[in-house]
Amino acid sequence: MLGTSKNSRPYSLHKSRSILKSVYSWYRKKGNQLPQSQLESVENNMEELDQALLQKDREEASRQAKQLEQFGNTHCKKSLFDYSWELAIALAVALVIAVIVRMMWFELYEIPTGSMRPTFREQDHLTVTKTAFGINVPLETKHFYFDPNLVQRTSVLIFSGDGLPLSDVDTTFMGIFPYTKRYIKRAIGKPGDSIYFYGGQIYGVDKEGKDIIELRNSPWMQKLEHLPFMSFEGAPVRANNNTILLRQMHIPYGRISSYGGQLYGEVFDGKSWVKDQPTAQTKPHASVETYSDILGIRNFAEARLVTKEELKSLFPHAQDIPEGVLYLQLHHTPSLTYPPVIDGKGNFAVRGYDTFIPLQQSHVDALMDNMYTARFVVKDGKARRYSLGEQRMPQGSPDFPGVPDGTYELYFGKASQIKWGGIETAVSSDSPLYSRDPKNIQRLYNFGIDMNLSVAPTALNSAHFPNRYAYFRDGDLYLLGVPILKKNDPALIAFHEREEKRESQATTKAPYVAFKDYGPPMKDGQIDVDFIRTFGVTVPDLHYMVLGDNHAMSSDSRIFGFVPQNNIQGAPYWIIWPPGERLGAPWQKPYPFMNLPRAIVWSIAAVIAILWYLYHRRSLTQPIFKKR
């Protein structure tokens, strides 16, 4: 015999089997190098161990395994090459399994930005199912199988940036394979849908002309507001030395041409380019006549708060504005003829009209009660918008005096400090962030999204507005997603009177179109199909419209257009971090628990598991050792 192990504790059958497999593997490769007597002894030892394992005799198997282990420790030492080879094989197998599982089954994601607030916030960790719509081809932007009927409006989906007009989409998967980044947005429009925006809501009809009522009545949409643009300029691109194309939804809806020192503005009416005609709409247009007709842009205004001093110094033309604690500046009804601006550096801005509403303390308090911001970092009294990995404080950062260093956010008027891992803690009620001083409310409103002084009301950049917006819904004026000025508010009534007067006194050389409530695209209590198809946007075949829940911070279909069907890769399933009330299923229309692609993938996984189990069970009843 080969000797007795000093370890008196018996090995498990599993460990004894592992020792036999290890020595047997060496025996098959190098056993002929042993002297005959030692070779016979090792063979007898392996044969007796094999028999003990088949009989499930743990004591005998342990005794034989310890003897064989002693031999292995002396003769079966692996070389560096052996270890390296085994490691390479193990890593390759693990990599293949990881790629297949993460591409075709499920994956863990971390949210890097605030584009989907409040549904998903920065540093949220979530599980993503890759079988929500089909079966993906690993590492490619295509599917083995895809069922478009599984895509649900108002639910959230994951898609690839492959082929979309986005910057910085290239990355690597697991640090090895070339890959394009994945993005998360809410599905709004399916192929053939026509979409129009009013009152922070989405009105749509499908390809058959049926009202897509879930876009405005679904519970998943009630807490959200949606706008057709991020800025009036959209995503401008220079077509040639004389022409700039203005794109919303990545569609060139307008163009500005320069000839002989003069600018010419045109809009696309669905058939041809026509001169932009910014006229007061005493009755609905029959076709697109001005840039603000498209998508419902005329229903929304870019908004900013200004002080009395700023109003007087920067907007001396503003007359007959009553006294207010702060003044709401509304930049509205853009056109391409009155007057677009191109500065000496070639920068372009679409100019609309400016009007003002004086806000009293009750309005300012209502703003504070509903204030929301981006997540932002304060350091040494300066603030910047939070970004993963960002450390430096850029130039143009606004002051936040008295606020201790840290990461913060406000939502529905409640301030939170963000700790490790995105965990939120309530900010003390005496924090400067809660100050009701109009200067603080102006600061939070104007800089709360961009965290950059470039959107401040100054003479040099008055065309640059913060990503804050105003709109009417059923006569009420909404700011921050809530009706801050109700239809019977004296301040709003007086505002409408001033607007009507100003519009009536406008001239051809100095036109003005009032900012007012045009009402939803309804006719006789029903959705106005022709109106929406004329002034809205229609989603092309095999494409989808996706929008971020945070309209102020989301690069979505408004910028890059519609997502091709092949790009859709999966859907979020569960928020697993950070702990709190949002933990669990995300705020979306639930996907069905079982569908065909999920059944196929799970069935394949089950078959593989069953085959492995049967193979493993069979191996326990078969001898391992076979004499050379």
HUKA-V763242 format. One record per residue. N is the residue number from 1. RES is the residue in one small letter. PHI is phi in whole degrees, -180 to 180 (* if undefined). PSI is psi in radians with two decimals (none if undefined). BURIAL is + if it has 16 or more other C-alpha atoms within 10 Angstrom, else -. Layout:
n = <N,N>
res = <RES,RES>
phi = <PHI,PHI>
psi = <PSI,PSI>
burial = <BURIAL,BURIAL>
This chain:
n = <1,2,3,4,5,6,7,8,9,10,11,12,13,14,15,16,17,18,19,20,21,22,23,24,25,26,27,28,29,30,31,32,33,34,35,36,37,38,39,40,41,42,43,44,45,46,47,48,49,50,51,52,53,54,55,56,57,58,59,60,61,62,63,64,65,66,67,68,69,70,71,72,73,74,75,76,77,78,79,80,81,82,83,84,85,86,87,88,89,90,91,92,93,94,95,96,97,98,99,100,101,102,103,104,105,106,107,108,109,110,111,112,113,114,115,116,117,118,119,120,121,122,123,124,125,126,127,128,129,130,131,132,133,134,135,136,137,138,139,140,141,142,143,144,145,146,147,148,149,150,151,152,153,154,155,156,157,158,159,160,161,162,163,164,165,166,167,168,169,170,171,172,173,174,175,176,177,178,179,180,181,182,183,184,185,186,187,188,189,190,191,192,193,194,195,196,197,198,199,200,201,202,203,204,205,206,207,208,209,210,211,212,213,214,215,216,217,218,219,220,221,222,223,224,225,226,227,228,229,230,231,232,233,234,235,236,237,238,239,240,241,242,243,244,245,246,247,248,249,250,251,252,253,254,255,256,257,258,259,260,261,262,263,264,265,266,267,268,269,270,271,272,273,274,275,276,277,278,279,280,281,282,283,284,285,286,287,288,289,290,291,292,293,294,295,296,297,298,299,300,301,302,303,304,305,306,307,308,309,310,311,312,313,314,315,316,317,318,319,320,321,322,323,324,325,326,327,328,329,330,331,332,333,334,335,336,337,338,339,340,341,342,343,344,345,346,347,348,349,350,351,352,353,354,355,356,357,358,359,360,361,362,363,364,365,366,367,368,369,370,371,372,373,374,375,376,377,378,379,380,381,382,383,384,385,386,387,388,389,390,391,392,393,394,395,396,397,398,399,400,401,402,403,404,405,406,407,408,409,410,411,412,413,414,415,416,417,418,419,420,421,422,423,424,425,426,427,428,429,430,431,432,433,434,435,436,437,438,439,440,441,442,443,444,445,446,447,448,449,450,451,452,453,454,455,456,457,458,459,460,461,462,463,464,465,466,467,468,469,470,471,472,473,474,475,476,477,478,479,480,481,482,483,484,485,486,487,488,489,490,491,492,493,494,495,496,497,498,499,500,501,502,503,504,505,506,507,508,509,510,511,512,513,514,515,516,517,518,519,520,521,522,523,524,525,526,527,528,529,530,531,532,533,534,535,536,537,538,539,540,541,542,543,544,545,546,547,548,549,550,551,552,553,554,555,556,557,558,559,560,561,562,563,564,565,566,567,568,569,570,571,572,573,574,575,576,577,578,579,580,581,582,583,584,585,586,587,588,589,590,591,592,593,594,595,596,597,598,599,600,601,602,603,604,605,606,607,608,609,610,611,612,613,614,615,616,617,618,619,620,621,622,623,624,625,626,627,628>
res = <m,l,g,t,s,k,n,s,r,p,y,s,l,h,k,s,r,s,i,l,k,s,v,y,s,w,y,r,k,k,g,n,q,l,p,q,s,q,l,e,s,v,e,n,n,m,e,e,l,d,q,a,l,l,q,k,d,r,e,e,a,s,r,q,a,k,q,l,e,q,f,g,n,t,h,c,k,k,s,l,f,d,y,s,w,e,l,a,i,a,l,a,v,a,l,v,i,a,v,i,v,r,m,m,w,f,e,l,y,e,i,p,t,g,s,m,r,p,t,f,r,e,q,d,h,l,t,v,t,k,t,a,f,g,i,n,v,p,l,e,t,k,h,f,y,f,d,p,n,l,v,q,r,t,s,v,l,i,f,s,g,d,g,l,p,l,s,d,v,d,t,t,f,m,g,i,f,p,y,t,k,r,y,i,k,r,a,i,g,k,p,g,d,s,i,y,f,y,g,g,q,i,y,g,v,d,k,e,g,k,d,i,i,e,l,r,n,s,p,w,m,q,k,l,e,h,l,p,f,m,s,f,e,g,a,p,v,r,a,n,n,n,t,i,l,l,r,q,m,h,i,p,y,g,r,i,s,s,y,g,g,q,l,y,g,e,v,f,d,g,k,s,w,v,k,d,q,p,t,a,q,t,k,p,h,a,s,v,e,t,y,s,d,i,l,g,i,r,n,f,a,e,a,r,l,v,t,k,e,e,l,k,s,l,f,p,h,a,q,d,i,p,e,g,v,l,y,l,q,l,h,h,t,p,s,l,t,y,p,p,v,i,d,g,k,g,n,f,a,v,r,g,y,d,t,f,i,p,l,q,q,s,h,v,d,a,l,m,d,n,m,y,t,a,r,f,v,v,k,d,g,k,a,r,r,y,s,l,g,e,q,r,m,p,q,g,s,p,d,f,p,g,v,p,d,g,t,y,e,l,y,f,g,k,a,s,q,i,k,w,g,g,i,e,t,a,v,s,s,d,s,p,l,y,s,r,d,p,k,n,i,q,r,l,y,n,f,g,i,d,m,n,l,s,v,a,p,t,a,l,n,s,a,h,f,p,n,r,y,a,y,f,r,d,g,d,l,y,l,l,g,v,p,i,l,k,k,n,d,p,a,l,i,a,f,h,e,r,e,e,k,r,e,s,q,a,t,t,k,a,p,y,v,a,f,k,d,y,g,p,p,m,k,d,g,q,i,d,v,d,f,i,r,t,f,g,v,t,v,p,d,l,h,y,m,v,l,g,d,n,h,a,m,s,s,d,s,r,i,f,g,f,v,p,q,n,n,i,q,g,a,p,y,w,i,i,w,p,p,g,e,r,l,g,a,p,w,q,k,p,y,p,f,m,n,l,p,r,a,i,v,w,s,i,a,a,v,i,a,i,l,w,y,l,y,h,r,r,s,l,t,q,p,i,f,k,k,r>
phi = <*,-92,119,-117,-70,-76,-80,-82,-76,-67,-76,-72,-61,-63,-67,-61,-65,-63,-64,-61,-62,-65,-69,-64,-61,-66,-59,-67,-89,-131,-60,-69,-84,-83,-61,-58,-65,-70,-62,-64,-64,-66,-63,-63,-61,-68,-65,-66,-65,-60,-64,-63,-67,-64,-88,55,-90,-63,-63,-67,-61,-62,-64,-68,-65,-67,-67,-67,-63,-62,-65,-62,-63,-91,-110,-107,-66,-82,-80,-59,-63,-60,-62,-65,-64,-63,-65,-62,-64,-62,-66,-63,-64,-63,-66,-62,-63,-63,-63,-63,-64,-73,-85,-116,-124,-155,-157,-100,-123,-119,-80,-91,-131,-99,-68,-113,-63,-90,-63,-127,-118,-52,76,-66,-112,-144,-90,-123,-88,-96,-112,-68,-126,-176,-121,-79,-85,-57,65,-131,-94,-163,-127,-71,-155,-147,-116,-62,-69,-82,-75,-111,-61,79,-94,-99,-136,-110,-142,-87,-84,-59,81,-87,-76,-121,-90,57,-95,-81,-153,-129,-97,58,73,-126,-92,-57,-158,-110,-63,-105,-129,-127,-149,-96,-74,-115,-121,-104,-52,91,-70,-112,-124,-141,-116,-152,61,76,-116,-115,-110,-147,-129,-84,-63,-93,85,-85,-65,-88,-67,-64,-66,-118,-107,-63,-61,-74,-107,-66,-88,-110,-129,-130,-126,-82,-150,-99,-148,-61,-75,64,-122,-69,-142,-83,-74,-159,-64,-110,-133,-116,-94,-105,-117,-119,58,64,-110,-74,-88,-141,-150,-118,-118,-120,-139,60,83,-113,-105,-126,-106,-135,-124,-96,-94,102,-128,-154,-85,-128,-64,-70,-122,-77,-116,-64,-97,-74,-144,-60,-69,-87,-152,-67,-118,-145,-56,-75,-70,-70,64,96,-57,-62,-82,-130,-130,-74,-128,-157,-100,-128,-86,-62,-64,-66,-61,-70,-83,-99,-132,-64,-74,-71,-116,57,-95,-62,-67,-150,-69,-139,-124,-88,-90,-115,-106,-142,45,-70,-138,-105,-123,-139,-105,-67,-122,-126,-84,-63,-93,88,-71,-125,-143,-87,-99,-110,-110,-113,-143,-138,-127,-73,-104,-93,-60,-64,-69,-64,-64,-64,-61,-66,-66,-119,-64,-133,-136,-74,-72,-138,-111,-109,-147,54,80,-111,-129,-137,-70,-67,-149,-58,86,-74,-123,-76,-99,-70,-66,82,-77,-74,-84,-129,-63,83,-88,-62,-57,157,-111,-136,-160,-122,-144,53,81,-105,-95,-130,-103,-100,-98,-56,72,83,-73,-97,-129,-67,-83,-57,-64,-93,-66,-58,-64,-92,-59,-92,-61,-53,-65,-70,-68,-62,-62,-66,-72,-73,-107,-64,-98,-84,51,-149,-69,-63,-98,-70,-75,-127,-64,-77,-136,-63,-82,-93,-113,-67,-80,-123,-139,-129,-160,-94,-144,54,92,-87,-99,-100,-134,57,83,-133,-77,-73,-117,-75,-60,-95,-70,-55,-64,-76,-62,-64,-62,-62,-65,-66,-64,-63,-65,-63,-65,-68,-94,-68,-123,-63,-78,-131,-73,-153,-118,-67,-90,-148,-90,-84,84,-74,-79,-120,-145,55,79,-119,-62,-88,-62,-63,-62,-66,-71,-79,-105,-92,-124,-107,-75,-72,-59,60,-135,-139,-91,-128,-131,-80,-66,-99,-59,-81,-131,-114,-84,-141,-60,-62,-103,-99,87,-94,-89,-63,-58,-62,-75,-74,-117,168,-150,-67,-118,-156,-87,-110,-163,-85,-65,148,-70,-86,-61,118,-65,-71,-77,-161,-63,-63,-78,-60,-62,-129,-143,-64,-61,-67,-63,-65,-65,-65,-66,-61,-62,-66,-63,-61,-64,-67,-62,-63,-63,-64,-62,-64,-63,-66,-64,-73,-103,-110,-65,-93,-82,-131,-66,-61>
psi = <2.92,-0.05,2.95,2.34,2.53,-0.30,1.95,-0.26,2.17,2.51,2.71,2.80,-0.62,-0.80,-0.71,-0.70,-0.67,-0.71,-0.76,-0.79,-0.70,-0.85,-0.67,-0.66,-0.75,-0.70,-0.73,-0.52,-0.71,0.18,-0.55,-0.09,-0.19,2.63,2.67,-0.75,-0.74,-0.62,-0.78,-0.66,-0.76,-0.72,-0.74,-0.72,-0.77,-0.70,-0.75,-0.68,-0.73,-0.76,-0.71,-0.66,-0.72,-0.58,0.00,0.66,1.63,-0.75,-0.86,-0.73,-0.73,-0.74,-0.78,-0.66,-0.68,-0.62,-0.77,-0.61,-0.69,-0.71,-0.77,-0.68,-0.44,-0.72,-0.36,0.50,2.34,2.52,2.94,-0.64,-0.75,-0.81,-0.75,-0.73,-0.81,-0.69,-0.74,-0.75,-0.78,-0.75,-0.70,-0.78,-0.78,-0.67,-0.77,-0.79,-0.75,-0.75,-0.81,-0.79,-0.82,-0.50,-0.57,-0.20,-1.29,2.87,2.75,2.36,2.67,2.32,2.10,-0.40,3.10,0.39,-0.33,0.35,2.54,-0.01,-0.85,2.41,2.84,2.39,0.10,2.44,2.35,2.72,2.50,2.19,2.32,0.07,0.34,-0.54,-0.39,-2.79,2.01,2.62,2.13,2.35,0.21,2.74,1.24,3.06,2.57,-0.60,2.46,2.34,1.79,-0.38,-0.29,-0.25,2.14,2.23,2.49,-0.07,2.86,2.52,2.85,2.36,2.78,2.57,0.09,2.14,-0.10,2.61,1.16,2.60,2.69,0.84,-0.27,2.38,-2.88,2.65,2.12,0.45,0.20,-0.99,2.40,2.46,2.73,2.57,2.69,2.57,2.76,2.18,2.98,2.34,2.19,-0.91,2.41,2.95,2.26,-0.23,2.50,2.30,2.42,2.64,2.30,2.41,0.52,0.08,2.93,2.21,2.29,2.74,2.55,-3.07,-0.37,0.03,0.20,2.50,2.16,1.30,-0.41,-0.39,-0.43,-0.32,-0.21,2.46,-0.43,-0.22,-0.14,-0.60,0.01,2.71,2.53,2.47,2.68,-0.06,2.81,-0.56,2.78,-0.52,-0.40,-2.20,1.41,2.60,2.44,1.99,-0.66,-2.99,-0.37,-0.16,2.35,2.25,2.37,2.13,2.23,2.44,0.44,0.34,2.27,1.66,-0.39,2.83,2.54,2.18,2.55,2.08,2.26,0.52,0.00,2.67,2.46,2.16,2.33,2.67,2.72,2.11,0.24,-0.30,-0.72,2.98,2.25,2.73,2.35,2.16,1.58,1.51,2.74,2.38,1.47,-0.36,2.71,2.44,2.62,-0.34,3.02,2.15,-0.40,2.77,-0.61,-0.12,-0.59,2.45,-0.12,0.35,-0.61,-0.32,-0.05,2.63,2.49,2.46,2.63,2.63,2.34,2.69,2.99,-0.71,-0.74,-0.65,-0.79,-0.69,-0.58,-0.38,1.11,-0.32,-0.30,1.95,2.77,0.62,2.07,2.93,2.53,2.82,-0.78,2.94,2.29,1.99,2.20,2.11,1.97,3.00,1.15,2.61,2.98,0.19,-0.30,1.89,2.26,2.69,2.23,2.03,-3.12,-0.35,0.03,0.03,2.55,2.45,2.39,2.19,2.34,-2.56,2.65,2.38,2.92,2.57,2.16,2.28,2.34,3.07,-0.59,-0.65,-0.75,-0.71,-0.68,-0.64,-0.78,-0.64,-0.37,0.27,2.35,2.64,3.01,2.91,2.31,2.73,2.27,2.30,2.16,0.69,0.05,2.70,2.52,2.74,2.43,2.41,2.38,2.19,-0.27,2.35,-0.67,2.72,1.93,2.83,2.64,0.25,2.37,2.76,2.42,1.33,2.39,-0.11,2.13,2.69,2.45,-3.10,2.31,2.91,2.72,2.41,2.24,0.68,0.00,2.23,2.42,2.58,2.42,2.09,-2.87,2.37,0.24,0.19,2.30,2.42,2.51,2.43,2.47,2.50,-0.33,0.20,2.51,-0.37,-0.43,0.06,2.38,0.15,2.29,-0.54,-0.68,-0.69,-0.68,-0.72,-0.84,-0.66,-0.85,-0.68,-0.05,-0.40,-0.90,-0.52,0.81,2.35,-0.17,-0.33,0.12,2.65,1.60,2.79,-0.51,-0.47,0.67,-0.28,-0.22,2.09,2.63,2.83,1.07,2.51,2.73,2.62,2.75,2.55,2.04,0.66,-0.34,2.58,2.13,2.36,2.48,0.46,0.10,2.70,1.62,-0.66,1.94,2.81,-0.48,0.16,2.21,-0.62,-0.65,-0.65,-0.79,-0.63,-0.79,-0.65,-0.74,-0.69,-0.77,-0.73,-0.79,-0.72,-0.69,-0.44,0.00,2.70,3.02,-0.68,-0.46,1.27,2.81,2.38,2.19,2.57,2.00,3.10,1.91,-0.19,2.85,2.82,1.16,2.70,2.06,0.69,0.02,2.76,2.36,1.63,-0.82,-0.72,-0.82,-0.69,-0.46,-0.80,-0.18,-2.85,2.46,2.27,2.22,2.91,2.53,0.44,2.86,2.52,2.27,2.43,2.56,2.56,-0.47,1.56,-0.43,-0.28,0.32,2.12,1.94,-2.70,-0.41,-0.47,-0.94,0.02,-2.67,2.56,2.17,2.61,-0.67,-0.45,-0.32,2.15,-0.31,-2.87,2.57,2.50,-0.66,2.33,2.10,-0.12,2.51,2.90,2.61,-2.97,-0.33,-0.10,2.33,-2.64,2.33,2.89,1.59,2.85,2.13,2.41,2.61,2.49,-0.65,2.40,3.10,-0.88,-0.66,-0.70,-0.68,-0.86,-0.78,-0.63,-0.74,-0.78,-0.70,-0.71,-0.78,-0.76,-0.72,-0.76,-0.74,-0.73,-0.77,-0.72,-0.76,-0.79,-0.70,-0.66,-0.46,-0.34,0.00,2.47,2.57,-0.75,2.27,2.19,2.47,none>
burial = <-,-,-,-,+,-,-,-,-,+,+,-,+,-,-,+,+,-,+,+,+,-,+,+,-,-,+,-,-,-,+,-,-,-,-,-,-,-,-,-,-,+,+,-,+,+,+,+,+,+,+,+,+,+,-,-,-,+,+,+,+,+,+,+,+,+,+,+,+,-,-,+,-,-,-,+,-,-,-,-,-,-,-,-,-,-,-,-,-,-,-,-,-,-,-,-,-,-,+,+,+,+,+,+,+,+,+,-,+,-,+,+,+,+,+,+,+,+,+,+,+,+,+,+,+,+,+,+,+,+,+,+,+,+,+,+,-,+,+,-,+,+,+,-,-,+,-,-,-,-,+,+,+,+,+,+,+,+,+,+,+,+,-,-,-,-,-,-,+,-,-,-,-,-,-,-,-,-,+,+,-,+,+,+,+,+,+,+,+,+,+,+,+,+,+,+,+,+,+,+,+,+,+,+,+,+,-,-,+,-,+,+,-,+,+,+,-,-,-,+,+,-,-,+,+,+,+,+,+,+,+,+,+,+,+,+,-,-,-,-,-,-,+,+,+,+,+,+,+,+,+,+,+,+,+,+,+,-,-,-,-,-,+,+,+,+,+,+,+,-,-,-,-,+,+,+,+,+,+,+,-,-,-,-,-,-,-,+,+,+,+,+,+,+,+,+,+,+,+,+,+,+,+,+,+,+,+,-,-,+,+,-,-,-,-,-,-,-,-,-,-,-,-,+,+,+,+,+,+,+,+,+,+,+,+,+,+,+,+,+,+,-,-,-,-,-,-,+,+,+,+,+,+,+,+,+,+,+,+,-,-,-,+,+,+,+,+,+,-,+,+,+,+,+,+,+,+,+,+,-,-,+,+,+,+,+,-,-,-,-,-,-,-,-,-,-,+,+,+,+,-,-,+,-,-,-,+,+,+,+,+,-,+,+,+,+,+,+,-,-,-,+,-,+,-,-,+,-,-,-,-,+,+,+,-,-,-,+,-,+,+,+,+,+,+,+,+,+,+,+,+,+,+,+,+,+,+,-,-,-,-,-,+,+,+,+,+,+,+,+,+,+,+,-,+,+,+,+,+,+,+,+,+,+,+,+,+,-,-,-,+,+,-,-,+,+,-,+,+,+,-,-,+,-,-,-,-,-,-,-,+,+,+,+,+,+,+,+,-,+,+,-,-,-,-,-,+,+,+,-,+,+,+,+,+,+,+,+,+,+,-,-,+,+,+,+,+,+,+,+,+,+,+,+,+,+,+,+,+,+,+,+,+,+,+,+,+,+,+,+,+,+,+,+,+,+,+,+,-,-,-,+,-,-,-,+,+,+,+,-,+,-,-,-,-,+,+,+,-,-,+,-,-,-,-,-,-,-,-,-,-,-,-,-,-,-,-,-,-,+,-,-,-,+,+,-,-,->
